Amino acid sequence: MVAPRLVLAQAATERRFVFIIQRGAADGLETLVPYADPGYARLRGALALDPATMNRLDGSFALHPSLAETAKLYAAKEALFVHAVASPYRDRSHFDGQNVLETGGGLPYQLKDGWLNRLVAMLPRADNEAIAFAPTVPMALRGATEVASYAPSALPQASDDLLLRVAQLYQGDAQLHALWTSAMDTRGTAMADAGTRQDGAGMGKLAAGLDHGDARAVGARVAMI
């Protein structure tokens, strides 16, 4: 299992765009249920959900019982669902399919950058770099637009004394000093909640924190989880 990864970029707006990719896949008919379709219960058989437990969106579709908060977002016009869509990829490689999904290309590895990076490059931006809360930047956000990265860790936090000594060590090296300064800026942005775990709940808490109080000044407007 891989921990969820959160990616953020800046745009000149207070509104947020969140792109969620489920790399292990998800059953679309379990997530967004066409409960009113006469063939749903008959064709799904034992997999069919009880309509009484669903979060109904309208007279045709409902969300899985565990997605009550998402249903609230839909009711507030902050979430939208597009059902039964697919990329042009028709072969059987999970990795090739992911590449098409994240690059926006017509064929696997046809493009070398991600569609989200290209989108961010088109938005009005200040000087702050985008931030990837991940060990590596996901393909969808790779490209010409620079993205710093930060991965929450279960390891003990480095002491202020150690950080100061490393900063002094790099002071005389132009390249390392610039990289260290950038890393510390990224760390400062991400460490609003020093207890963030690298799991679904922890990353969700970190994402929510960036939309409150002083964190809004960070400029994160585009997110990828």
C-alpha positions as CSV (number, residue, x, y, z in Angstrom):
1,M,0.0,0.0,0.0
2,V,1.2,3.5,-0.8
3,A,0.3,6.5,1.4
4,P,-1.9,9.1,-0.2
5,R,0.1,12.0,-1.6
6,L,-1.0,15.6,-1.6
7,V,0.3,18.1,-4.2
8,L,-0.4,21.9,-4.1
9,A,0.2,24.8,-6.5
10,Q,-0.5,28.5,-6.4
11,A,-3.1,30.3,-8.4
12,A,-4.4,33.9,-8.1
13,T,-7.8,32.9,-6.7
14,E,-9.3,31.9,-3.3
15,R,-11.1,29.0,-4.9
16,R,-9.6,25.5,-4.8
17,F,-9.3,22.7,-7.4
18,V,-8.6,19.2,-6.1
19,F,-7.6,16.3,-8.3
20,I,-7.9,12.9,-6.6
21,I,-6.4,9.9,-8.3
22,Q,-7.0,6.4,-6.8
23,R,-4.1,4.4,-8.0
24,G,-5.5,1.1,-6.7
25,A,-8.7,1.8,-8.7
26,A,-12.2,2.1,-7.4
27,D,-15.5,0.5,-8.3
28,G,-17.4,3.3,-9.9
29,L,-20.8,1.6,-9.4
30,E,-20.0,1.2,-5.7
31,T,-18.9,4.9,-5.4
32,L,-21.6,6.6,-7.4
33,V,-24.6,4.2,-7.4
34,P,-27.3,4.3,-10.2
35,Y,-29.8,2.9,-7.7
36,A,-32.9,3.9,-9.7
37,D,-31.7,1.9,-12.7
38,P,-34.0,-1.1,-13.0
39,G,-31.0,-3.3,-13.9
40,Y,-28.8,-2.2,-11.0
41,A,-29.9,-4.6,-8.3
42,R,-30.5,-7.4,-10.8
43,L,-27.1,-7.2,-12.5
44,R,-25.0,-6.4,-9.4
45,G,-26.6,-9.2,-7.3
46,A,-24.8,-9.6,-4.0
47,L,-22.7,-6.5,-4.7
48,A,-25.7,-4.2,-4.9
49,L,-26.0,-1.8,-2.0
50,D,-29.1,-1.2,0.1
51,P,-30.7,2.0,-1.1
52,A,-31.7,2.8,2.4
53,T,-28.0,3.2,3.5
54,M,-26.9,5.3,0.5
55,N,-26.4,9.1,0.4
56,R,-29.0,10.0,-2.3
57,L,-28.0,12.9,-4.6
58,D,-31.1,12.9,-6.7
59,G,-33.7,10.5,-8.1
60,S,-31.2,8.5,-10.0
61,F,-27.8,8.4,-8.3
62,A,-26.5,8.0,-4.7
63,L,-23.1,7.9,-3.1
64,H,-21.7,5.0,-1.0
65,P,-22.7,5.1,2.7
66,S,-19.1,6.1,3.7
67,L,-19.2,9.2,1.5
68,A,-21.6,11.3,3.6
69,E,-19.2,14.3,3.7
70,T,-18.8,14.2,-0.1
71,A,-22.6,14.2,-0.4
72,K,-22.6,17.4,1.6
73,L,-20.1,19.0,-0.8
74,Y,-22.4,18.0,-3.7
75,A,-25.4,19.6,-1.9
76,A,-23.3,22.8,-1.5
77,K,-22.4,22.7,-5.2
78,E,-18.8,22.1,-4.3
79,A,-18.5,18.7,-5.8
80,L,-19.5,17.2,-9.2
81,F,-19.5,13.7,-10.6
82,V,-18.9,12.6,-14.2
83,H,-19.9,8.9,-14.5
84,A,-19.0,6.3,-17.1
85,V,-16.0,8.1,-18.7
86,A,-12.6,6.7,-19.8
87,S,-9.3,7.6,-21.3
88,P,-8.6,6.4,-24.9
89,Y,-6.3,3.7,-23.5
90,R,-7.6,0.2,-24.2
91,D,-4.8,-2.2,-23.3
92,R,-4.2,-4.0,-20.0
93,S,-1.1,-2.3,-18.4
94,H,-2.1,-0.6,-15.2
95,F,1.1,1.6,-15.4
96,D,0.5,2.6,-19.0
97,G,-3.1,3.5,-18.2
98,Q,-1.9,5.7,-15.3
99,N,0.5,7.4,-17.6
100,V,-2.2,8.3,-20.0
101,L,-4.4,9.5,-17.2
102,E,-1.7,11.8,-15.7
103,T,-0.2,13.2,-18.9
104,G,-3.3,13.6,-20.9
105,G,-1.7,12.0,-23.9
106,G,-3.4,9.8,-26.5
107,L,-0.8,7.0,-26.0
108,P,1.3,5.9,-23.1
109,Y,4.5,8.0,-22.7
110,Q,3.6,10.1,-25.6
111,L,3.9,13.2,-23.5
112,K,6.7,14.0,-21.0
113,D,4.9,16.3,-18.7
114,G,1.6,16.2,-16.8
115,W,-1.6,17.9,-17.6
116,L,-1.9,19.5,-14.2
117,N,1.6,21.0,-14.5
118,R,0.5,22.5,-17.9
119,L,-2.6,23.8,-16.3
120,V,-0.7,25.5,-13.4
121,A,1.7,27.1,-15.9
122,M,-1.3,28.8,-17.5
123,L,-2.6,30.3,-14.3
124,P,-1.6,33.7,-12.8
125,R,1.2,33.1,-10.3
126,A,3.2,34.8,-7.7
127,D,6.8,34.0,-6.9
128,N,6.1,31.0,-4.6
129,E,6.7,27.6,-6.1
130,A,4.2,24.8,-6.1
131,I,4.5,22.2,-3.4
132,A,4.2,18.4,-3.7
133,F,3.5,16.6,-0.4
134,A,5.0,13.4,-1.7
135,P,8.4,11.6,-1.8
136,T,8.4,12.3,-5.5
137,V,6.3,14.6,-7.6
138,P,3.4,12.7,-9.3
139,M,3.4,12.5,-13.1
140,A,0.4,14.8,-13.4
141,L,2.3,17.7,-11.9
142,R,5.7,17.1,-13.5
143,G,6.8,19.5,-16.2
144,A,8.4,23.0,-16.8
145,T,6.7,24.6,-13.8
146,E,8.9,24.0,-10.7
147,V,7.4,22.0,-7.9
148,A,9.1,21.5,-4.5
149,S,8.3,18.3,-2.6
150,Y,7.7,17.4,1.0
151,A,6.8,14.0,2.5
152,P,5.5,13.8,6.1
153,S,7.5,11.3,8.1
154,A,7.1,9.2,11.2
155,L,10.8,9.8,12.0
156,P,11.6,12.3,14.9
157,Q,11.9,15.9,13.9
158,A,15.4,17.4,13.5
159,S,16.3,19.7,16.3
160,D,16.7,23.5,15.6
161,D,20.4,23.1,16.5
162,L,21.0,20.5,13.8
163,L,19.1,22.6,11.2
164,L,21.2,25.6,12.1
165,R,24.5,23.6,11.8
166,V,23.5,22.3,8.4
167,A,22.6,25.8,7.2
168,Q,26.0,27.0,8.3
169,L,27.7,24.1,6.6
170,Y,25.9,25.0,3.3
171,Q,26.4,28.7,3.6
172,G,29.5,28.9,1.4
173,D,28.1,26.7,-1.4
174,A,25.8,28.6,-3.8
175,Q,24.0,25.6,-5.1
176,L,23.5,23.7,-1.8
177,H,22.6,26.9,0.1
178,A,19.8,27.7,-2.5
179,L,18.5,24.1,-2.3
180,W,18.6,24.2,1.5
181,T,16.8,27.5,1.7
182,S,14.1,26.2,-0.6
183,A,13.8,23.0,1.4
184,M,13.4,25.0,4.7
185,D,10.7,27.2,3.1
186,T,8.8,24.1,1.9
187,R,9.2,22.6,5.4
188,G,7.8,25.7,7.0
189,T,4.8,25.7,4.8
190,A,4.0,22.1,5.4
191,M,4.7,21.9,9.1
192,A,1.7,23.9,10.3
193,D,0.6,20.6,11.8
194,A,3.9,18.9,12.9
195,G,2.0,15.7,13.9
196,T,0.7,15.0,10.4
197,R,0.9,11.3,9.6
198,Q,1.5,9.9,6.1
199,D,-1.8,8.2,5.7
200,G,-5.3,9.1,4.5
201,A,-6.5,10.8,7.7
202,G,-3.2,12.6,8.3
203,M,-3.0,14.0,4.7
204,G,-6.6,15.0,4.8
205,K,-5.9,16.9,8.0
206,L,-3.0,18.7,6.4
207,A,-5.0,19.5,3.3
208,A,-7.8,21.0,5.4
209,G,-5.4,23.0,7.5
210,L,-4.1,24.8,4.4
211,D,-7.5,26.4,3.9
212,H,-7.8,28.0,7.3
213,G,-6.2,31.0,9.1
214,D,-2.6,32.0,8.2
215,A,-2.3,29.0,5.9
216,R,-4.3,30.7,3.3
217,A,-1.4,33.0,2.7
218,V,0.6,30.1,1.4
219,G,-1.2,30.5,-1.9
220,A,-2.0,26.8,-2.5
221,R,-5.0,26.8,-4.8
222,V,-4.5,23.6,-7.0
223,A,-4.3,20.3,-5.2
224,M,-3.6,16.7,-6.1
225,I,-4.2,13.8,-3.7
